Amino acid sequence: MKSRSQRALWVTLISGLILLLAIGSTSAATTLHYWTWMGESRAEGTAIREILKTFEEQNPGVTVEIEHFSTGASGGRGGMEEKLLLAIASDIAPDVVHFERSFVGDWVLTADSFQPLDDVLEPENQMDQFLPGTAGEAVHLGKTWAVPWGTGTRGLVWNVDVLAASGLDAEAGPQTLDELDTFAARMTRTDGDGQFTQLGYVPWAGNFGRAGDIWNHGGQIYDAEGRPSLDHPNNVAAYTWLEEYSTRYPVDVVRDFIAASRNYQGAFAQNRLGMVADASASLNAYRQVNPNLNFKVGHHPHSANGSPGGWMGGWSHVVPKGVEMTEPLKRLINYLASAEVQLRFFELSGSMPTRKDTVAGAIQRADPGLASFIQIADQQHFRPPFWGIVLRELNAAWARVASNESTPEASLAEADRQLTQYLRDAGVVD
């Protein structure tokens, strides 16, 4: 038998070992802080929680604490951007932020708020693996500042039944701008009083925007040196095309026509609007009105010197300036960038993945309607920096043209002046 002193020695040694293991376990534990503006009740917010829970399971000792800045199912971003700027300035920023992707360039060029990720991302997660319409918003000044996360596409959507009833090719849809104009005219109907009962197509009814029209016509928003070029000749051609449509289909008359169906999605789903330049985000709105809607999606027709004007929206993940780039954080960034996780987020939320190598898998997993939008993901534009200001000025320019207040040339020249002044005040251009 062991002596009492020997037993005491063993108890002391074992207790000390347990204490050392406990200390080691505590020191190895890591907590990463993740901010998202997505509310927990939104599909995307729930999906993010499940995906981060899986990361914790795959990385014992790492905990991800999530803060949701929007509590509603469709609420705003809960002031997250303002709080993030304050957190960065106070050196208490979270490790990862779920961030609106179109804002990345603005913050890089004016606020120096994020860390470049080129040296963090594994070769299989670099931006050449991502769709151009998403990667273009993550790369600025030759560096990668964000990992794209979730997106959508835009194109021409047509009602198969309405086209077929008008004797048009409902399978292929219009392939050129001339065909688009012809299809629009053929589908337009009026009653005995000359009031529209059905419209074929109007460019401004849909989630496509005037930037899409500009790209359709080969125009540009910035020149090669990064200076505004909203008055580019091809932009003027796009606005002239819009002006011609507003002559055939007056803006105020179209507005009242669409209001009778509550919105353009309703008019389209009720077979009152034959074609619409729209985004994948409208799918649910279509289906709420007409679950059996028969439609197809393709690239928007464009001019000979243009390209399909569709563009992508969506979010990203960024690492704020000042955050320590620990090994667990590097693993989390690469985890979120991976094809497997991006596809999982798509399965859980319905938000399209952003990588090239996920397109085929997403199409297989999607219903036919969503799959048709995913199929056009290869040719989508990215939103350039200061997108919100760009849209504001393009919309104002269109309003001046539509109201006959100004010509396309003069209105776009004014838009270019306004955008240039904004960037000059922000210190981005001379």
C-alpha positions in Angstrom: 0.0 0.0 0.0 1.1 3.5 -0.8 1.9 5.6 2.2 -0.3 8.6 3.1 2.4 10.9 2.0 2.7 9.2 -1.4 -1.1 9.5 -1.9 -0.9 13.2 -1.0 1.9 13.7 -3.5 -0.2 12.1 -6.3 -3.2 14.2 -5.4 -1.1 17.3 -5.5 0.5 16.4 -8.9 -2.9 15.5 -10.5 -4.5 18.6 -9.2 -1.6 20.7 -10.6 -2.0 18.9 -14.0 -5.7 19.6 -14.1 -5.0 23.3 -13.2 -2.4 23.5 -16.0 -4.8 22.0 -18.5 -7.5 24.4 -17.5 -5.2 27.3 -17.8 -4.0 26.0 -21.2 -7.6 25.6 -22.4 -8.5 29.1 -21.3 -5.5 30.6 -23.0 -6.3 28.7 -26.3 -9.9 29.9 -26.3 -10.7 32.7 -28.7 -13.8 34.8 -29.1 -14.3 36.5 -32.5 -16.9 39.3 -32.7 -19.1 39.4 -35.8 -21.4 42.3 -36.7 -24.3 42.0 -39.2 -27.1 44.4 -40.1 -29.3 41.4 -40.9 -32.1 40.8 -38.4 -32.3 37.4 -36.8 -35.8 36.9 -38.2 -34.6 37.3 -41.8 -33.7 34.2 -43.7 -30.2 35.6 -44.2 -29.8 36.4 -40.5 -30.8 32.9 -39.5 -28.5 31.4 -42.2 -25.6 33.4 -40.9 -26.1 32.1 -37.3 -26.2 28.5 -38.6 -23.1 28.9 -40.7 -21.1 30.5 -37.9 -22.2 27.7 -35.5 -20.8 25.2 -37.9 -17.5 27.1 -37.9 -17.4 26.9 -34.1 -18.0 23.2 -34.3 -15.1 22.8 -36.8 -12.8 25.0 -34.7 -13.0 23.9 -31.0 -12.0 26.7 -28.6 -13.2 29.4 -31.0 -16.5 31.2 -30.3 -18.1 33.7 -32.6 -20.3 36.3 -30.9 -22.9 37.7 -33.3 -24.5 41.2 -33.0 -27.5 41.9 -35.2 -28.1 45.6 -35.8 -31.6 45.1 -37.4 -34.3 43.3 -35.5 -37.0 43.4 -38.1 -37.6 41.0 -41.0 -37.1 43.8 -43.5 -35.7 46.7 -41.4 -32.8 49.0 -42.1 -29.2 48.5 -41.1 -29.8 49.8 -37.5 -27.1 52.5 -37.7 -24.4 49.9 -38.0 -22.1 52.0 -40.3 -22.1 55.0 -37.9 -21.3 52.7 -35.0 -18.6 50.9 -36.9 -16.8 54.2 -37.7 -16.9 55.1 -34.0 -15.7 51.6 -33.0 -12.8 51.8 -35.5 -11.8 55.2 -34.2 -12.0 53.9 -30.6 -10.0 50.8 -31.4 -12.8 48.5 -30.3 -14.0 47.3 -33.7 -15.4 43.8 -34.2 -13.3 41.2 -36.0 -15.6 40.7 -39.0 -18.4 42.9 -40.4 -21.1 41.8 -42.7 -21.0 44.9 -44.9 -22.9 46.3 -47.9 -20.6 45.6 -50.8 -21.2 48.8 -52.8 -19.9 50.8 -49.8 -16.5 49.1 -49.7 -14.9 51.4 -52.3 -16.4 54.5 -50.7 -14.8 53.6 -47.3 -11.5 52.6 -48.8 -11.1 55.8 -50.8 -12.3 58.2 -48.1 -12.0 56.6 -44.6 -9.1 54.1 -44.7 -11.3 51.8 -42.6 -10.5 48.2 -43.6 -7.6 45.8 -43.8 -6.4 44.4 -47.1 -7.0 40.6 -47.3 -4.8 39.6 -50.2 -2.3 37.9 -47.8 -5.0 36.4 -45.7 -7.0 34.6 -48.5 -5.8 31.2 -49.6 -5.1 30.8 -53.3 -8.4 29.1 -53.9 -10.2 32.1 -52.3 -8.6 35.0 -54.2 -10.8 37.3 -56.2 -10.1 35.6 -59.6 -12.3 32.8 -58.2 -15.2 35.2 -57.8 -17.7 36.5 -60.4 -16.6 39.8 -61.9 -19.8 41.5 -60.9 -18.9 40.8 -57.2 -15.1 40.9 -57.2 -15.0 44.3 -58.8 -16.6 45.8 -55.7 -14.1 44.2 -53.4 -10.9 45.3 -55.2 -9.7 48.9 -55.0 -6.3 50.5 -55.4 -5.0 47.2 -56.5 -5.9 45.4 -53.2 -8.7 43.2 -52.0 -10.6 44.7 -49.1 -13.6 42.5 -48.8 -14.9 38.9 -49.5 -18.1 39.0 -51.6 -21.1 37.3 -49.8 -24.5 36.9 -51.4 -25.7 38.6 -54.5 -28.4 38.8 -57.2 -28.6 39.5 -60.9 -30.5 41.7 -63.3 -31.7 41.2 -66.8 -34.8 41.2 -69.1 -37.7 39.2 -67.7 -40.6 38.4 -70.1 -44.0 36.9 -69.6 -44.2 33.9 -71.8 -48.0 33.9 -72.1 -48.2 37.6 -73.1 -45.5 37.2 -75.8 -47.0 34.1 -77.2 -50.5 35.7 -77.3 -48.9 38.5 -79.4 -47.4 36.1 -81.9 -43.8 36.8 -80.6 -40.9 34.4 -79.9 -41.7 33.6 -76.3 -38.8 31.2 -75.9 -35.9 33.3 -77.0 -37.3 36.8 -76.3 -36.0 39.9 -78.0 -32.3 39.7 -78.9 -31.6 43.3 -80.0 -32.8 46.8 -79.0 -34.7 47.0 -82.3 -36.4 43.7 -81.5 -37.1 45.0 -78.0 -38.8 48.0 -79.4 -40.8 45.9 -81.8 -41.9 43.5 -79.1 -42.9 46.4 -76.9 -45.1 47.9 -79.6 -46.7 44.5 -80.5 -47.7 43.8 -76.9 -49.2 47.2 -76.2 -53.0 47.4 -76.1 -55.4 50.3 -75.7 -59.2 50.5 -75.2 -61.7 52.5 -77.1 -60.7 55.7 -75.3 -57.0 55.2 -76.1 -56.1 54.2 -72.6 -53.5 51.6 -72.1 -54.9 48.1 -71.1 -51.5 46.3 -71.6 -48.0 47.6 -72.0 -45.2 45.7 -73.7 -42.2 47.3 -72.0 -41.1 50.6 -70.5 -37.4 50.9 -69.4 -37.9 52.7 -66.1 -40.4 50.1 -64.8 -38.2 47.7 -62.9 -35.1 47.3 -60.7 -32.6 47.9 -63.4 -31.8 51.6 -63.1 -30.4 54.2 -65.5 -26.9 52.8 -65.0 -28.1 49.6 -66.6 -29.4 51.6 -69.6 -26.0 53.3 -69.9 -24.1 50.0 -69.9 -26.6 48.7 -72.5 -25.5 51.5 -74.8 -21.8 51.2 -74.1 -21.6 54.1 -71.8 -19.6 54.6 -68.6 -19.7 56.2 -65.2 -16.0 56.9 -64.7 -13.2 57.2 -67.2 -9.9 55.2 -67.2 -8.4 57.7 -64.7 -11.3 57.3 -62.3 -12.9 60.7 -63.0 -16.7 61.0 -63.6 -17.9 60.7 -67.2 -21.6 60.8 -66.8 -21.8 63.1 -69.9 -20.2 60.4 -72.1 -21.7 60.4 -75.7 -22.9 56.8 -75.2 -24.7 57.9 -72.0 -26.4 60.6 -74.0 -27.5 58.0 -76.5 -29.0 55.9 -73.7 -30.9 58.9 -72.3 -32.1 59.8 -75.9 -33.4 56.2 -76.2 -35.2 56.7 -72.8 -36.6 60.0 -74.0 -38.1 58.3 -77.1 -39.8 55.7 -75.0 -41.3 58.4 -72.8 -42.7 60.0 -75.9 -44.5 56.8 -76.8 -45.4 55.9 -73.3 -45.7 59.1 -71.2 -44.2 58.8 -67.7 -47.2 60.0 -65.8 -49.6 57.7 -67.8 -47.3 54.7 -67.2 -47.2 55.6 -63.5 -51.0 55.6 -63.2 -51.2 52.4 -65.2 -48.7 50.6 -62.9 -50.4 52.0 -59.8 -53.5 50.1 -60.7 -51.6 46.9 -60.0 -49.9 48.4 -56.9 -46.4 48.1 -58.4 -44.6 47.0 -61.6 -44.2 43.5 -60.2 -47.9 43.2 -59.8 -48.5 44.6 -63.4 -46.1 42.0 -64.7 -47.5 39.1 -62.8 -51.1 40.1 -63.8 -50.2 39.9 -67.5 -50.6 43.7 -67.9 -46.9 44.3 -68.5 -45.2 42.0 -71.0 -41.5 42.6 -70.2 -39.6 44.2 -67.4 -35.9 45.0 -66.8 -35.6 43.6 -63.3 -33.7 41.9 -60.5 -33.8 38.4 -59.1 -35.0 40.0 -55.8 -38.4 40.5 -57.4 -39.2 36.8 -57.7 -41.1 36.6 -54.5 -43.2 39.6 -55.4 -44.1 38.0 -58.7 -45.1 34.8 -57.0 -47.2 36.5 -54.3 -49.4 37.8 -57.1 -49.3 34.9 -59.5 -47.7 31.6 -58.2 -48.1 30.1 -61.6 -46.5 32.9 -63.6 -44.8 31.6 -66.7 -41.7 33.7 -67.4 -38.2 33.6 -68.7 -35.1 35.6 -68.1 -32.2 36.6 -70.3 -29.5 39.2 -70.8 -31.0 42.6 -71.6 -30.6 43.5 -75.3 -27.9 46.1 -76.0 -26.5 48.3 -78.7 -23.7 47.2 -81.0 -21.1 48.9 -78.9 -22.7 48.1 -75.6 -22.9 45.0 -73.3 -25.7 43.5 -71.2 -26.5 46.2 -68.6 -27.3 43.9 -65.7 -25.5 44.5 -62.5 -25.1 42.7 -59.2 -26.1 43.8 -55.7 -25.2 42.1 -52.4 -22.9 42.1 -49.4 -19.4 41.2 -48.3 -17.3 40.5 -45.2 -14.6 43.0 -44.2 -12.0 43.2 -41.4 -11.8 46.7 -39.8 -8.6 48.5 -39.5 -6.8 47.9 -36.2 -8.1 44.4 -35.6 -5.4 41.8 -34.9 -5.3 39.2 -37.7 -5.1 36.1 -35.6 -5.0 32.6 -36.9 -8.7 31.9 -35.9 -9.7 35.1 -37.7 -7.8 34.0 -40.9 -9.6 30.7 -40.7 -13.0 32.4 -40.4 -12.3 34.7 -43.4 -11.3 31.7 -45.6 -14.2 29.7 -44.3 -16.7 32.5 -45.4 -14.9 32.7 -48.8 -15.1 29.0 -49.6 -17.3 27.5 -52.2 -18.8 25.1 -49.8 -19.9 27.7 -47.3 -21.2 30.1 -50.0 -23.4 27.3 -51.5 -24.6 26.5 -48.0 -25.6 30.1 -47.4 -27.5 30.0 -50.7 -29.4 26.8 -49.6 -30.3 28.4 -46.3 -31.2 31.9 -47.5 -31.8 31.9 -51.3 -29.1 34.6 -51.8 -27.0 33.7 -54.7 -23.4 32.6 -54.1 -20.7 34.9 -55.5 -18.0 32.5 -56.8 -17.6 31.3 -60.3 -17.3 27.6 -59.2 -20.7 27.8 -57.4 -22.8 28.8 -60.3 -23.5 25.3 -61.6 -24.2 24.0 -58.1 -26.6 26.9 -57.4 -28.5 26.2 -60.6 -29.0 22.6 -59.7 -30.3 23.5 -56.2 -32.6 26.4 -57.4 -36.1 26.3 -58.7 -36.5 27.1 -62.4 -37.3 30.7 -61.9 -34.3 31.5 -59.7 -32.1 29.3 -61.9 -32.9 31.4 -64.9 -31.5 34.5 -63.0 -28.4 32.6 -61.9 -27.7 31.6 -65.5 -26.9 35.2 -66.4 -24.5 35.7 -63.6 -21.5 35.5 -65.9 -22.1 38.9 -67.5 -23.0 41.4 -64.8 -21.5 44.7 -64.0 -20.2 45.7 -60.6 -21.3 48.9 -58.8 -18.5 51.4 -59.0 -17.5 53.5 -55.9 -20.0 56.1 -54.6 -22.8 54.1 -56.1 -25.5 55.9 -54.1 -24.4 59.3 -55.4 -24.1 58.0 -58.9 -27.7 56.7 -58.8 -28.9 59.9 -57.3 -27.5 62.0 -60.1 -28.5 59.6 -62.8 -32.1 59.6 -61.5 -32.2 63.4 -61.2 -30.9 63.6 -64.8 -33.6 61.3 -66.0 -36.3 63.2 -64.1 -35.2 66.4 -65.9 -35.4 64.7 -69.3 -38.7 62.9 -68.6 -40.4 66.2 -67.5 -39.0 68.0 -70.6 -37.1 70.3 -68.3 -33.8 69.5 -70.0 -32.2 67.7 -72.9 -30.2 64.5 -72.4 -27.0 66.3 -73.2 -27.6 69.2 -70.8 -29.0 67.0 -68.0 -26.1 64.5 -68.0 -23.7 67.4 -68.1 -25.3 68.7 -64.9 -25.2 65.2 -63.4 -21.5 65.0 -64.2 -20.8 68.4 -62.6 -22.7 67.3 -59.4 -20.8 64.0 -59.1 -17.5 65.7 -59.8 -18.1 68.3 -57.1 -19.1 65.6 -54.6 -15.9 63.7 -55.2 -13.8 66.8 -55.1 -15.3 67.7 -51.7 -14.6 64.2 -50.5 -10.9 64.6 -51.6 -11.1 61.8 -54.2 -10.5 63.9 -57.3 -8.8 67.2 -57.9 
